[in-house]
Amino acid sequence: MDLGLTDRVYVLTGASRGLGFATAECLVADGARVVVSARAPELVAEAVERLGGPRHATGLTADLADPETPQQLVAAAREHFGRLDGALVSVGGPPRGTAGQVTDEQWRQSFETVFLGSVRTARTVAGALTDGGAIGLVLSTSARSPVPGLGISNGLRPGLAGVAKDMADEYGPRGVRVLGLLPGRIMTDRNRELLAATGDAEAARAEAEAGIPLRRIGDPAEFGRVAAFLLSPAASYLTGVTVPVDGGALRGL
């Protein structure tokens, strides 16, 4: 199946590793070019190299909490590749802890990056897109069902799902699509950290996998392939939806 990604250009935040990088790999493999950003310059440089270098990727050291970042991403895409066709907005997971345990400062910092940073980026990219562009927000299954011990995520992700739906309504008449992706248990550094925090990572993994109908934790590439499809012209009639990539763990219809 031809996804129609050849020579299309996407910006991806939080993409030096994990789900963002896995999506960048899938986009590049199908002929797209990417601008990847993250906060650590050495990781950004390594990601660009792994993606095939300047012909396929360029990098930007940036923080979504910075109001200048979204416009810098748009400018980088146009400067290096001459166009922009969409974005994957991914942000690192907020601190662990229940909603009652985390501090006001943790809530504020997470709001600035996870929530407002994502909204600002999606809004800026949407303003730069023409007919056929697409924006994907990487959320979490916590957008539909709370995850124990992740109070900030449980609070902010559902709001972002609502924002994605609202933006889909607003930008749809211009042919710009906006979607949410709901990763479940995918074996990223974040999930390794959460498993290790239990004190017995192997037992925690076995317990987690027992609650997943496919009986395993997913691989980042399995998320990346779904994200690449949703951002591609092949998914041209999909917008305003949230798509779980969770091995069937969410129990709602």
Rosetta blueprint (number, residue, H / E / L):
1 M L
2 D L
3 L L
4 G L
5 L L
6 T L
7 D L
8 R L
9 V E
10 Y E
11 V E
12 L E
13 T L
14 G L
15 A L
16 S L
17 R L
18 G H
19 L H
20 G H
21 F H
22 A H
23 T H
24 A H
25 E H
26 C H
27 L H
28 V H
29 A H
30 D L
31 G L
32 A L
33 R E
34 V E
35 V E
36 V E
37 S E
38 A E
39 R L
40 A L
41 P H
42 E H
43 L H
44 V H
45 A H
46 E H
47 A H
48 V H
49 E H
50 R H
51 L L
52 G L
53 G L
54 P L
55 R L
56 H L
57 A E
58 T E
59 G E
60 L E
61 T E
62 A L
63 D L
64 L L
65 A L
66 D L
67 P L
68 E L
69 T H
70 P H
71 Q H
72 Q H
73 L H
74 V H
75 A H
76 A H
77 A H
78 R H
79 E H
80 H H
81 F H
82 G L
83 R L
84 L L
85 D L
86 G E
87 A E
88 L E
89 V E
90 S L
91 V L
92 G L
93 G L
94 P L
95 P L
96 R L
97 G E
98 T L
99 A L
100 G L
101 Q L
102 V L
103 T L
104 D H
105 E H
106 Q H
107 W H
108 R H
109 Q H
110 S H
111 F H
112 E H
113 T H
114 V H
115 F H
116 L H
117 G H
118 S H
119 V H
120 R H
121 T H
122 A H
123 R H
124 T H
125 V H
126 A H
127 G H
128 A H
129 L L
130 T L
131 D L
132 G L
133 G L
134 A E
135 I E
136 G E
137 L E
138 V E
139 L L
140 S L
141 T H
142 S H
143 A H
144 R L
145 S L
146 P L
147 V L
148 P L
149 G L
150 L E
151 G H
152 I H
153 S H
154 N H
155 G H
156 L H
157 R H
158 P H
159 G H
160 L H
161 A H
162 G H
163 V H
164 A H
165 K H
166 D H
167 M H
168 A H
169 D H
170 E H
171 Y H
172 G H
173 P H
174 R H
175 G L
176 V L
177 R E
178 V E
179 L E
180 G E
181 L E
182 L E
183 P E
184 G L
185 R L
186 I E
187 M L
188 T L
189 D H
190 R H
191 N H
192 R H
193 E H
194 L H
195 L H
196 A H
197 A L
198 T L
199 G L
200 D L
201 A H
202 E H
203 A H
204 A H
205 R H
206 A H
207 E H
208 A H
209 E H
210 A H
211 G L
212 I L
213 P L
214 L L
215 R L
216 R L
217 I L
218 G E
219 D L
220 P H
221 A H
222 E H
223 F H
224 G H
225 R H
226 V H
227 A H
228 A H
229 F H
230 L H
231 L H
232 S L
233 P H
234 A H
235 A H
236 S L
237 Y L
238 L L
239 T L
240 G L
241 V L
242 T E
243 V E
244 P E
245 V E
246 D L
247 G L
248 G L
249 A L
250 L L
251 R L
252 G L
253 L L
